[in-house]
Amino acid sequence: MKPGRNITITLVLLVGSLTVSGQLISVRSGISSDSMMIGDQVVFTLQVDAADHVDFRIPDIRDTLSREIEVLYPIASDTSLSGGRKVVEQRFMVTGFEPGLQVVPSQPVVYQAGEVMDTARSMPLMIRVYEPMVDTTQQIKPIKPPINTPLTFREMLPWIALGIGGWFLMTFIYALIWMQLQKQKDPEIFTLRPQEPAHVIAFRELDRLKEEKLWERGEVKQFYSRLTGITRGYIEKQYGIPAMERTTGEILQAFRRVNTENGILDEMLTGLLQLADLVKFAKEDPLPVDNQTHLNNAYLFVQKTFPLFYREELSDLKEESSVLKEDKDG
């Protein structure tokens, strides 16, 4: 066989094998730009198109494509099946820091079709990395200072909330420590004392008002303000009527609902509150005998009403004692 004929047969076999290989699998790679400034970023794409009966393994691309081209992170990986073929595409964000014409090497894909195992490769790529032009004839300038940006309320809000929370926490801890020290110093301060009855408070305040002799010194308005305040406070504590916040008419109406038997009490309370309103708002100037009379009526009002509640409390205590005794006997 002639040498030229042997060469021709060899070339035919090679072309045939390449055609079969192309039908089984093809590997293509691409880059979004053939040039970039040093440190910029471009997208590298690797695509494998193979028949669905072909098994292949894509190269594991992690940190670098070459010594000069670095892989920053994978962008996406897509797989599609169509027309009896499977297409796998992977994209990566890459960059370069070495100026010059850099080579992105071909990517090997190992595949197997039946008993045939081989490697298909993509074509190598070229990318030019430029470095910035520096005018060395110009004077070297200092580095620009940081830009001062205004601080927004949203940025300050977490620190404000943290400061307020810390202030409340420190105040709470300080209060606990102070209470503990005061308790050790004077335990009676934090001892719960029984609440004084309403009539005891009223009698004490009336005695104090009597000793001050306000109306005798010409302070009639102040005298009636104090007198009605004591009476209102007694009614509120004794009857549960919010007398400190109501008008004279509202107080009398509420008192008449709870006092249905003793009309004298209603007359004393009515005379006292109405005269006090005239003194405070109409500049009424009552006689000294009227002042003494209403002070005495205030004493009498408290004296006539508190035994009613006192008897009720004693009755409740007797009932509770009898119930406890029956339970004990039983």
C-alpha positions, 0 to 999 in steps of 0.5 A: 500500500502506498504511503499517500493512500495510508495518509488519506485513509487515516485522515478519513478515519479521523474526520469520521471519529470527530463527526461521531464525537460531535454527535454524541457530545459537544463542549462550548465555553464563552466569556461575556467580554474579551477585555476588561480593566484589571479587577473588573468582573466578567461572566464565564459560561461552560455549556455541555450538549450531549445525547441523553444516553451519554453520561458525562462529568463536568469539571469542578470549577471552584477558585480559578480557571487559570493562574491569572483568572480567578473565580469569584462565585457561581452565578447559575446552573441550568439543565434542559432536555429537548429532542433527545439531548441534554444541555447543561449550562453553568455560569461563573463570575470571574476576574483578573488582576494580572495585566496582559493577554490571558488564556482561559484554558479549555475545560475537559468533560469526561463522558461515556457512551456504552463501552466508549469512554473519552474526554471532550474539551472546549476551545480555549479563550483569550481575554485581555486585562488592562491596567489603568493608565497613570500619568507619571508626569503629574504630581502625586496627590494625597488620598481623598478623605472619607466622605461624610454622609449625614446620619439618618434617624433609622441608623440612630434608632437602634442605638436610641432604643438600646440607650433607653433600655439600658437607662431603664435597666440601670434605674430598676437595679438602682431602685432595687438596691435603694429599697433593700438598703432602706429596708435594712436601715428602717424595716418599718418603712416597708411594713404594711400598716392597716388603713385608717377608717374614714371617720378617724381621718375625717375627725383628725382633719376637722380638728386641725381645721378648727385649730387653724381658725381660718374663718376667724382670720378672714380666710373664709373661702379657704375655710370652706374649701378645706371643710368641703374637701374633708367632707367629700373625702369622707363620703368617697371613702365611706360610701364609695362615691367619687365625691372629689370629682363630682359637682354638688348636685351629683354628690347629693343625688348619689348620697340620697340613693344610699341614705333613704332613712335619715333626712337630717343628714341630707339637709346638713350635707346640702346646706354645707355644700351649697353654701360652700359653692356660694362662698367660692364662686359667688363671693358670699360672706356668711356670718360667723355663726354660720361658719361655726354651725357648718363646722359643727354639722360636719362633725355631726355628719361624720358622727351620725354616719360612721356607726352604721358602717361600724355595726355592719362590720361587726355583724360581718365579723360575727357571721364569719365567727359563727361559720368558722365555729360551725365548721369546727364543730362539724 
